[in-house]
Amino acid sequence: MKLKQALAQARRTLADSSIEEASLEGELLLRHTLGLNRTQLYLDLDRDFDPAAEDILGRLIERRLHGEPSFYIIGHREFYGIDFHINHHVLIPRPESEMLVEEALVLVRNYSISQIADIGTGCGAIAVSLALNLPGVNIYATDISAEALEVARYNCRRHGVTERVRLLQGDMLRPLPEPVDLILANLPYVRESELPRSGPLSFEPALALNGGPDGITGIRRLCSQVHEKLSPGGFMLLEIGQGQAGTVTGILYRTFPEARIDVSRDFAGFERMVSLRLTQS
């Protein structure tokens, strides 16, 4: 069997099981099996496919057919053009979360921001992305999960930002030793009743998905901690779930009646990010 035949077979097997991104995922699993990047794979499509590698690919495909996400199987995921190690202790980074990074970069360019906190950092994707793009800014990254922080620590070392991303374990803002100018948070926002029992999402940590009865328990708790941890005139960016913008902005207006609050939509048209700016006291 040639590599091009193995690729076609992997794609077909996944498609027959209704995997939505069968073409991409078949390629990802084959590349992972062979340790090749995309260019190398397509240059080698006429190469013979080793039987031992065929057996490995078959086992990977079986894991995918049982629902495990391909990014957990291959152990890494690209975010903001950067490759991150991931495992089952952290949420798989989503493209929509790149909105937080983009907006943070805009804010730093236009305002005096020297301290940033990434709350619920998971694998560290947001914190590391900011550190690589903002060499003059100090970044705190908190998570309640020690296992998640180990993954974030690995990614900080891998991308050379350990001196500028300070990892702290604890509940939301409580570990921060000082107020910061900008808070970013991608907190769990899946309603407890909607947590999946099967399928790809069931492989991700419930701690990173479960937003309580209405999906915003974490945001409420975060808001109760902000007053002591956000500098006067500071900013906060929150990723939210579909249909949550009204409730979240209501909480923010009640907590910070003088603040400026805006809602931004993602590329799919869903309200995805709420931004807040405190007024100077």
C-alpha positions in Angstrom: 0.0 0.0 0.0 1.2 3.5 -0.9 0.8 6.5 1.4 -1.8 8.0 -0.9 -3.9 4.8 -0.6 -3.5 4.8 3.2 -4.7 8.5 3.3 -7.7 7.8 1.1 -8.6 4.8 3.2 -8.3 6.7 6.5 -10.5 9.5 5.2 -13.1 7.1 3.9 -13.2 5.2 7.2 -13.8 8.3 9.2 -16.3 9.7 6.7 -18.3 6.4 6.8 -18.7 7.0 10.6 -20.0 10.6 10.0 -16.8 12.3 11.2 -17.4 15.9 10.0 -13.8 16.8 9.2 -12.9 13.3 7.9 -10.5 14.6 5.3 -8.5 16.8 7.6 -8.6 14.3 10.5 -7.5 11.4 8.3 -4.5 13.5 7.2 -3.7 14.5 10.8 -3.7 10.9 12.0 -1.6 9.7 9.2 0.9 12.5 9.6 1.1 11.8 13.3 1.8 8.1 12.6 4.6 8.9 10.3 6.0 12.0 12.1 5.6 14.1 8.9 4.5 17.6 8.3 1.9 18.4 5.6 4.5 19.2 2.9 6.5 16.1 3.6 3.4 13.9 3.5 2.3 15.2 0.1 5.8 14.9 -1.3 5.9 11.2 -0.2 2.4 10.1 -1.3 3.9 7.5 -3.7 6.1 6.0 -0.9 5.3 2.5 0.5 3.3 2.4 3.7 5.1 0.2 6.2 2.8 -2.5 7.7 3.9 -1.6 11.2 2.8 2.0 10.6 -0.4 0.7 9.1 -1.1 -1.1 12.4 -0.4 2.1 14.4 -2.7 4.2 12.2 -5.4 1.6 12.5 -5.3 1.9 16.3 -5.5 5.7 16.1 -8.5 5.6 13.8 -10.2 3.2 16.2 -9.7 5.7 19.0 -11.2 8.4 16.9 -14.2 6.2 15.9 -14.9 5.7 19.6 -15.3 9.5 20.0 -11.9 10.6 21.2 -10.9 13.9 19.5 -8.0 13.8 17.1 -6.2 16.6 18.8 -6.0 14.5 22.0 -4.9 11.5 20.0 -2.0 13.4 18.4 -1.3 15.4 21.6 -1.1 18.9 20.1 -3.3 21.7 18.7 -2.5 25.0 16.8 -3.8 28.2 18.3 -3.0 31.7 17.0 -0.4 30.2 14.7 1.4 28.5 17.6 1.6 24.8 18.3 0.5 23.7 21.8 0.9 20.4 23.6 -2.4 19.2 25.1 -3.8 16.2 26.9 -7.0 15.2 28.7 -6.3 17.5 31.6 -7.0 20.6 29.5 -9.6 21.9 27.1 -8.7 21.7 23.4 -8.1 25.4 22.3 -10.8 26.8 20.1 -10.3 29.2 17.2 -13.0 31.5 18.6 -10.8 32.1 21.7 -8.3 33.8 19.5 -10.7 36.8 19.7 -9.4 37.4 23.2 -5.8 37.5 22.0 -6.6 39.8 19.1 -8.5 42.3 21.3 -5.8 42.2 24.0 -3.2 43.1 21.4 -5.3 46.0 20.3 -5.8 47.2 23.9 -2.1 47.0 24.6 -1.3 49.1 21.5 -3.7 51.8 22.5 -3.5 51.9 26.3 -1.0 51.7 29.1 -1.1 48.1 30.0 1.8 46.4 31.6 0.2 43.5 33.6 -2.2 40.9 32.2 -3.9 38.0 33.9 -5.2 35.0 32.0 -7.8 33.3 34.2 -8.4 29.5 33.7 -5.4 29.3 31.5 -5.6 25.5 30.7 -2.8 24.6 28.4 -1.6 28.2 28.4 -2.6 29.0 24.8 -3.8 32.6 25.5 -1.0 33.4 28.0 1.8 32.1 25.7 0.3 33.7 22.6 0.3 37.1 24.4 3.8 36.6 25.8 5.2 35.9 22.4 3.5 39.0 20.9 4.0 41.4 23.8 7.6 41.2 25.0 7.2 44.2 27.3 4.2 42.9 29.2 4.1 40.7 32.3 1.5 38.0 32.4 0.0 36.0 35.2 -1.9 32.7 34.3 -4.1 31.1 36.9 -5.9 27.7 37.0 -7.5 25.7 39.8 -6.2 22.5 38.2 -2.6 21.5 39.1 -2.6 19.0 36.1 -3.6 21.8 33.7 -0.8 24.0 35.0 1.7 21.3 34.3 0.6 21.3 30.7 0.8 25.1 30.6 4.3 25.0 32.2 5.5 22.6 29.5 4.2 25.0 26.8 5.8 28.0 28.4 9.2 26.1 28.4 8.6 25.0 24.9 8.1 28.5 23.6 10.6 30.2 25.8 8.3 32.4 27.9 8.8 30.9 31.4 10.4 34.2 32.6 7.4 36.3 31.6 4.4 34.0 32.3 3.9 33.4 36.0 1.7 30.3 36.6 -0.4 30.4 39.7 -2.7 27.7 41.1 -6.0 28.8 42.7 -9.5 30.1 42.3 -9.8 32.7 39.5 -8.2 36.0 40.6 -7.4 35.0 44.2 -3.8 33.9 43.5 -2.9 37.2 41.9 -0.4 39.1 44.1 -1.3 42.5 42.7 -4.0 44.3 40.6 -3.5 44.0 36.8 -4.5 46.2 33.9 -6.2 43.6 31.8 -8.0 40.4 32.7 -8.9 37.7 30.1 -11.0 34.7 31.0 -12.4 31.8 29.0 -14.3 30.2 31.8 -16.6 27.1 31.6 -19.9 28.1 30.0 -21.7 24.9 29.2 -24.9 24.4 31.3 -24.6 21.5 33.7 -27.6 19.8 32.2 -26.0 20.0 28.7 -22.7 18.3 29.6 -22.2 15.5 27.1 -22.0 11.9 28.2 -20.7 10.7 24.9 -19.0 12.1 21.8 -15.8 14.3 21.6 -16.8 16.7 24.3 -17.1 13.9 26.8 -13.4 13.4 26.6 -12.6 17.0 27.7 -12.3 17.8 31.4 -15.7 18.6 33.0 -13.9 21.1 35.2 -13.2 23.2 32.1 -16.7 22.8 30.6 -19.2 22.9 33.5 -20.6 26.4 33.9 -23.2 25.4 36.5 -27.0 25.4 36.1 -27.1 28.4 33.7 -23.6 28.2 32.3 -22.2 31.4 34.0 -21.5 30.3 37.6 -17.8 31.0 37.0 -18.4 34.4 35.5 -20.4 35.4 38.6 -17.6 34.2 40.9 -15.0 36.1 38.8 -17.0 39.3 39.0 -17.1 39.1 42.7 -13.3 39.1 42.8 -12.6 41.8 40.3 -12.8 45.0 42.4 -9.5 44.2 44.3 -7.7 42.7 41.3 -8.3 45.1 38.4 -6.6 48.5 38.3 -8.6 51.7 37.9 -9.3 52.2 34.2 -8.5 48.5 33.6 -10.1 46.1 31.1 -11.7 42.7 31.2 -12.4 40.4 28.3 -14.8 37.4 28.8 -15.5 34.6 26.3 -19.2 33.6 26.6 -21.5 30.9 25.2 -24.2 31.2 22.7 -27.2 33.1 24.1 -25.4 34.3 27.3 -24.6 37.9 26.3 -27.7 39.4 27.9 -27.3 37.7 31.3 -23.5 38.4 31.4 -23.8 42.1 30.5 -26.6 42.4 33.1 -24.3 41.0 35.8 -21.5 43.3 34.8 -23.7 46.4 34.7 -25.0 45.6 38.2 -21.5 45.0 39.5 -19.8 47.9 37.7 -22.5 50.4 37.0 -20.1 53.1 35.6 -18.2 50.7 33.4 -18.2 50.6 29.6 -19.4 47.2 28.3 -19.5 45.9 24.8 -20.4 42.6 23.1 -18.5 41.3 20.0 -19.5 38.5 17.6 -17.3 35.7 16.3 -16.8 34.8 12.6 -20.0 32.6 12.8 -22.0 35.6 13.9 -22.5 34.4 17.5 -22.1 36.8 20.4 -18.8 35.5 21.8 -16.9 38.1 23.8 -17.9 40.7 26.4 -15.5 43.5 27.1 -15.5 45.8 30.0 -13.5 48.9 30.8 -13.5 50.4 34.3 -13.7 54.1 34.7 -10.9 55.9 36.4 -11.5 56.5 40.1 
